[in-house]
């Protein structure tokens, strides 16, 4: 996997007010941490980070980070994007966490799942239900795949693909192997009919139950009247 360069500035001012001023300038606050080192507060341009992440590996790209502004001179680290915060309205990046790694040490990372192929059961109206969107793996940084392709061509209605069905050459899967990744469900119309029929059956059963309770209630109310007639 290719390492992509990114230059950032060391940051000394922290807090909400400092972050607000940075964002007003088109920059965002970020933190570099990991690999048993003290966190480093930095400032970066989200547009430049976005360009780095648009490569083939996406958000799992390895970044050659150069931190400028330190008294001892530029600091270089290999990092990956660990987390990001987005503005809830604009959906723009407002904060980033960068995780420092060593190329000769394995790391845990989530890799997206990409569905490929067309299920044969789709000809009968089957619909793909994509349940698991990412798989956690453990591997060396240079072996991180940009995505994991899952081929659904052989699926008929009712069939599923689980994590246990996935194999990776240079990574160990950490996610529970029993989890379902994708399944082919019946056509939506059939599902609606089934739900309607089920509701109708439940309503009928409930009606019969109420009728039975009302009959029992009527019988109990009738018993005292019969006793009174006998006494007369």
C-alpha positions in Angstrom: 0.0 0.0 0.0 1.3 3.4 -1.0 2.1 5.9 1.8 0.7 9.4 1.0 2.3 12.6 2.3 0.6 15.2 4.5 2.1 18.3 6.2 0.5 19.7 9.3 1.3 22.3 12.0 1.9 21.6 15.7 -0.8 23.3 17.9 -0.4 24.8 21.4 -3.8 26.5 21.8 -6.6 24.1 22.8 -10.2 24.4 23.8 -13.5 25.3 22.1 -12.5 28.9 21.4 -9.2 28.0 19.7 -11.0 25.3 17.7 -13.6 27.8 16.6 -11.0 30.2 15.3 -9.2 27.5 13.4 -12.4 26.4 11.6 -13.1 30.1 10.8 -9.8 30.0 8.9 -10.7 26.8 7.0 -8.5 24.6 9.3 -9.4 22.0 11.9 -7.9 20.7 15.2 -6.6 17.2 15.2 -4.6 14.9 17.5 -1.8 12.4 16.8 -1.5 9.6 19.3 -0.7 5.9 19.6 2.4 3.7 19.5 3.1 4.3 23.2 3.8 8.0 22.7 2.3 11.2 24.2 -0.5 12.8 22.1 0.5 15.7 19.8 -2.1 18.4 19.1 -1.9 19.6 15.5 -3.7 21.8 13.0 -4.5 20.5 9.5 -6.3 21.5 6.3 -9.3 19.2 5.9 -9.2 19.6 2.2 -5.7 18.3 2.0 -6.6 15.4 4.3 -9.5 14.7 2.0 -7.3 14.5 -1.0 -5.1 12.0 0.8 -8.1 9.9 1.7 -9.4 9.8 -1.9 -6.8 7.3 -2.9 -7.4 3.6 -3.5 -7.3 2.8 0.2 -9.7 5.5 1.2 -9.9 6.1 5.0 -7.5 3.2 5.6 -4.7 5.0 3.7 -1.3 5.1 5.3 -0.2 8.7 5.7 3.4 10.0 5.9 2.8 12.8 8.3 5.2 15.7 8.7 4.5 17.8 11.8 6.1 21.3 11.5 6.5 23.9 14.2 8.3 21.8 16.9 11.3 23.4 18.6 13.5 20.4 17.7 12.5 20.5 14.1 9.9 18.6 11.9 8.5 15.4 13.3 7.7 12.6 10.9 5.3 9.7 11.6 3.3 7.1 9.7 -0.3 7.4 10.7 -3.8 6.3 9.7 -7.1 8.1 10.2 -8.5 6.6 13.4 -11.6 8.7 13.8 -13.3 11.9 12.5 -16.0 14.2 13.6 -18.4 15.8 11.1 -20.6 18.9 11.4 -24.1 17.5 11.9 -25.6 20.0 9.3 -22.8 20.7 6.8 -21.3 17.2 7.0 -17.8 18.7 6.8 -14.9 17.4 8.9 -14.4 19.4 12.1 -11.9 17.2 14.0 -9.6 14.2 13.2 -7.8 11.6 15.2 -4.6 10.2 13.6 -3.1 7.0 15.0 0.7 6.6 14.8 1.8 3.1 13.7 4.9 1.1 13.1 5.1 -0.8 9.8 6.5 -3.9 11.5 3.7 -4.2 14.1 0.3 -5.5 13.5 -2.7 -3.3 14.1 -6.5 -3.6 14.3 -8.5 -1.8 11.6 -12.0 -1.9 10.2 -12.3 -2.5 6.5 -15.4 -1.8 4.5 -17.3 -4.6 2.7 -18.1 -4.2 -1.0 -20.9 -6.3 -2.6 -20.1 -7.6 -6.1 -22.1 -9.6 -8.6 -25.8 -10.2 -9.1 -27.5 -12.9 -7.1 -29.2 -15.6 -9.2 -32.2 -15.4 -6.8 -32.8 -11.8 -7.9 -34.4 -13.2 -11.0 -37.2 -14.4 -8.7 -37.6 -11.1 -7.0 -35.1 -11.7 -4.2 -33.6 -8.5 -2.6 -30.1 -8.1 -1.3 -30.0 -7.1 2.4 -26.6 -5.8 3.3 -26.3 -6.2 7.1 -22.6 -6.0 8.0 -20.8 -3.0 6.5 -17.3 -3.5 8.0 -15.1 -6.3 9.2 -12.4 -5.8 11.8 -9.1 -7.4 10.9 -5.6 -7.6 12.3 -2.6 -7.3 10.0 0.6 -5.3 9.3 -0.1 -1.8 8.1 1.3 -2.5 4.6 -1.2 -5.3 4.2 -4.4 -3.4 4.9 -6.8 -4.0 2.0 -8.8 -1.0 0.8 -12.0 -3.1 0.9 -13.2 -6.6 1.1 -15.2 -7.8 -1.9 -18.1 -10.2 -1.2 -19.5 -12.0 -4.3 -23.3 -12.6 -4.0 -23.7 -14.3 -7.4 -24.6 -17.8 -6.0 -27.2 -16.5 -3.6 -30.8 -17.8 -3.9 -33.7 -16.5 -1.8 -33.1 -17.3 1.8 -29.3 -17.8 1.4 -26.8 -15.8 3.4 -23.0 -15.1 3.5 -21.4 -15.0 6.9 -18.0 -13.7 8.2 -16.9 -17.3 8.3 -17.2 -17.5 4.6 -14.6 -14.8 4.1 -10.8 -15.6 3.8 -7.9 -13.2 3.7 -4.4 -14.1 2.8 -2.4 -11.5 4.8 -4.9 -10.6 7.6 -6.7 -12.3 10.5 -10.4 -11.6 10.9 -11.3 -10.4 14.3 -15.0 -9.9 13.8 -17.3 -12.7 15.1 -17.4 -15.3 12.3 -21.0 -16.0 13.0 -22.2 -12.6 12.0 -24.2 -12.3 8.8 -22.8 -10.1 6.1 -25.5 -10.2 3.5 -28.7 -12.2 2.8 -31.1 -12.5 0.0 -34.7 -11.9 1.2 -38.0 -12.6 -0.5 -39.7 -9.9 -2.6 -41.1 -7.0 -0.7 -44.7 -7.8 -1.8 -44.5 -11.3 -0.4 -43.2 -9.9 2.8 -46.1 -7.4 3.0 -48.7 -10.2 2.3 -47.1 -12.4 5.0 -47.3 -9.5 7.5 -50.9 -8.8 6.6 -51.9 -12.4 7.0 -50.1 -12.7 10.3 -51.9 -9.6 11.6 -55.2 -10.9 10.4 -54.6 -14.2 12.1 -53.7 -12.5 15.4 -56.8 -10.3 15.1 -59.0 -13.3 14.6 -57.4 -15.1 17.5 -57.9 -12.1 19.7 -61.5 -11.9 18.6 -62.1 -15.5 19.5 -60.5 -15.0 22.8 -62.7 -12.0 23.6 -65.8 -13.9 22.5 -64.9 -16.8 24.8 -64.3 -14.4 27.7 -67.6 -12.7 27.1 -69.4 -16.1 27.0 -67.9 -17.1 30.3 -68.8 -13.8 31.8 -72.4 -14.2 30.7 -72.6 -17.7 32.1 -71.4 -16.4 35.5 -73.9 -13.6 35.5 -76.7 -16.2 34.6 -75.9 -18.6 37.4 -77.1 -16.3 40.3 -80.4 -15.8 38.4 -81.0 -19.6 38.1 -80.3 -20.0 41.8 -82.9 -17.4 42.7 -85.5 -19.1 40.5 -84.9 -22.4 42.3 -85.3 -20.8 45.7 -88.7 -19.4 44.7 
